[in-house]
Amino acid sequence: MDPAAVRAKFGQDYVANERTFVMGIDRRFAAEVAERFHNRRVLETCTGGGFTTIALARVAAHVITVEIDANHQAQARQNLATAALLNRVTFVLGDIMDEKTWDRLPHVDAAFLDPDWAVTGPDHVHRFVQSSTKPPADALLERTFSATQNVALVLPPSLDISELETLPRHERQKLYMDQRLELYCLYFGDLAISLRETEFRV
């Protein structure tokens, strides 16, 4: 990976490969979302390279982050060490959709869910219902609600938002960069500031 591109997107000379670079959320978006998690014990799913983990660890009481890929987790550990935040994070290697993984998790009072939706292609359609993300965003959200109602969920910009109509009341934030919609973040429970659509622009 081009170090200058990594530095521009994530703010420091972190390690990334092409996959974790694409999966990672821009530091400005990550910082905006993380602000909702002050002093909370946060479950994060799909650690990737740990870029949002860093933003969360700067403000949360503690972050428990779950990743299925050992190589991604190794990158995240290295990046959290670079950011001097390792002591604020517990890393769990496992499948968040496996009940055995949930059995290993401590109590949390909020969750940040960022399922991998970086799959692209001319015929690919992002869906929330019968989700095309990994893990499936709809099933992940439902499972997480049994642990906490305070949830933030990142979704792709191409999503048909009518698929969200059956969800509990939430704030739907549109995050823009250079006038382009980059992603949605849904906030539930105490994380929602306003139960309507909001915007954040950089």
C-alpha positions in Angstrom: 0.0 0.0 0.0 1.1 3.5 -0.8 2.1 5.1 2.6 0.9 8.5 1.5 -2.6 7.1 0.7 -2.8 5.3 4.1 -1.7 8.5 5.9 -4.2 10.6 4.0 -7.1 8.3 4.8 -6.2 7.2 8.3 -4.0 9.9 9.7 -0.8 8.1 10.4 1.7 5.6 9.0 -0.4 2.6 9.8 -0.1 -0.8 8.2 -2.8 -1.8 5.6 -3.2 -4.0 2.6 -5.5 -3.3 -0.3 -8.4 -5.1 1.5 -8.1 -3.3 4.8 -7.5 0.0 3.1 -10.7 -0.3 1.1 -12.7 -1.6 4.1 -11.4 1.1 6.5 -13.5 4.2 7.2 -11.8 7.6 6.7 -10.5 9.0 9.9 -12.8 12.0 9.8 -15.9 9.8 9.5 -14.6 7.4 12.2 -14.0 10.3 14.6 -17.5 11.7 14.0 -19.1 8.3 14.7 -16.9 7.6 17.7 -18.0 10.8 19.5 -21.3 9.0 20.3 -19.4 6.3 22.4 -17.8 8.5 25.1 -17.1 6.5 28.3 -18.9 3.4 27.0 -17.9 -0.3 26.9 -18.1 -0.8 23.2 -18.4 -4.0 21.1 -17.0 -3.5 17.7 -17.5 -6.1 14.9 -15.3 -6.6 11.9 -12.1 -4.9 13.1 -10.3 -4.9 9.8 -7.1 -2.9 10.1 -8.3 -1.3 13.3 -8.8 2.2 12.0 -12.3 2.7 13.5 -11.1 0.8 16.6 -8.5 3.6 17.1 -11.2 6.3 16.9 -13.4 4.4 19.4 -10.5 3.6 21.8 -9.7 7.3 22.0 -13.1 8.1 23.6 -14.6 4.8 24.9 -14.1 3.4 28.4 -13.0 0.1 26.6 -13.4 -1.5 23.2 -13.9 -5.2 22.6 -13.4 -5.8 18.9 -14.2 -9.0 17.1 -12.5 -10.1 13.8 -12.7 -13.3 11.9 -9.5 -12.9 9.9 -6.2 -13.5 11.9 -4.2 -11.4 9.4 -6.5 -8.5 9.7 -6.4 -8.8 13.5 -2.6 -8.8 13.4 -2.6 -5.5 11.4 -5.1 -4.0 13.8 -2.9 -4.9 16.8 0.1 -3.3 15.1 -2.0 -0.1 14.3 -3.3 0.1 17.9 0.2 -0.2 19.2 1.3 2.6 16.8 -1.5 4.7 18.2 -0.5 3.8 21.8 -4.0 2.5 22.5 -3.5 -1.3 22.9 -4.4 -1.1 26.6 -7.8 0.2 25.8 -8.8 -2.7 23.5 -9.6 -6.4 23.9 -9.1 -8.3 20.7 -11.3 -11.4 20.0 -10.6 -13.7 17.1 -13.8 -15.3 15.9 -17.0 -15.3 13.9 -19.4 -12.7 15.4 -22.3 -14.8 14.0 -21.2 -17.8 16.1 -22.9 -18.1 19.5 -19.6 -19.5 20.9 -18.0 -16.1 20.1 -20.8 -14.2 21.9 -20.4 -16.5 24.9 -16.8 -15.3 25.2 -17.7 -11.6 25.2 -17.9 -9.4 28.3 -20.8 -7.1 29.0 -21.0 -4.1 26.8 -23.3 -1.1 26.8 -23.0 -0.1 23.1 -22.0 -1.6 19.8 -20.4 -0.4 16.5 -21.2 -2.7 13.6 -19.3 -2.4 10.3 -20.0 -5.4 8.2 -17.8 -5.8 5.1 -19.8 -4.3 2.2 -16.7 -3.6 0.1 -17.9 -6.3 -2.4 -18.4 -4.5 -5.8 -19.0 -5.4 -9.4 -21.4 -4.5 -12.2 -24.0 -7.0 -11.1 -23.7 -6.6 -7.3 -26.6 -5.2 -5.4 -26.2 -4.1 -1.8 -29.1 -5.2 0.3 -30.1 -4.9 4.0 -33.0 -7.4 4.0 -31.4 -10.8 3.3 -28.2 -8.8 3.4 -25.3 -9.1 1.0 -22.7 -7.9 3.5 -20.4 -10.2 5.4 -21.6 -10.9 8.0 -25.2 -10.2 7.0 -26.1 -6.7 8.4 -29.7 -7.6 9.1 -28.8 -10.7 11.1 -25.9 -9.0 12.8 -28.1 -6.1 14.0 -30.8 -8.4 15.2 -28.3 -10.5 17.2 -26.6 -7.4 18.7 -29.9 -6.0 19.9 -30.0 -8.9 22.4 -26.8 -7.5 24.0 -27.5 -3.8 23.7 -30.0 -1.4 22.2 -27.3 1.2 21.8 -26.0 0.4 18.3 -24.4 2.2 15.4 -24.5 0.3 12.0 -22.6 1.3 8.9 -24.2 0.6 5.6 -23.3 1.3 1.9 -24.4 4.4 0.1 -26.1 2.4 -2.7 -28.6 0.8 -0.3 -32.3 1.1 -1.0 -33.3 2.8 2.2 -36.9 1.6 1.9 -35.5 -1.7 3.2 -34.9 0.0 6.6 -38.6 0.9 7.2 -39.3 -2.0 9.5 -36.3 -1.3 11.8 -36.9 0.3 15.3 -36.8 4.1 15.4 -33.3 5.4 14.6 -31.3 8.3 13.3 -30.0 7.8 9.7 -26.9 9.8 9.2 -25.6 10.4 5.7 -21.8 10.9 5.6 -20.5 12.9 2.6 -17.0 13.6 1.3 -16.6 16.2 -1.5 -20.4 16.2 -2.0 -20.4 12.4 -2.6 -22.4 10.2 -0.3 -19.9 7.7 1.1 -22.0 5.8 3.6 -24.9 5.7 6.0 -24.7 5.2 9.7 -27.8 4.2 11.6 -27.9 5.0 15.3 -30.2 3.2 17.7 -31.1 3.7 21.4 -29.1 6.3 23.3 -26.7 6.8 20.4 -29.4 8.5 18.3 -29.3 12.3 18.7 -32.3 12.9 16.5 -34.8 10.3 15.2 -34.6 11.6 11.7 -32.1 11.9 8.8 -29.0 13.9 9.6 -25.8 14.7 7.6 -22.1 15.0 8.2 -19.9 16.5 5.5 -16.1 16.7 5.1 
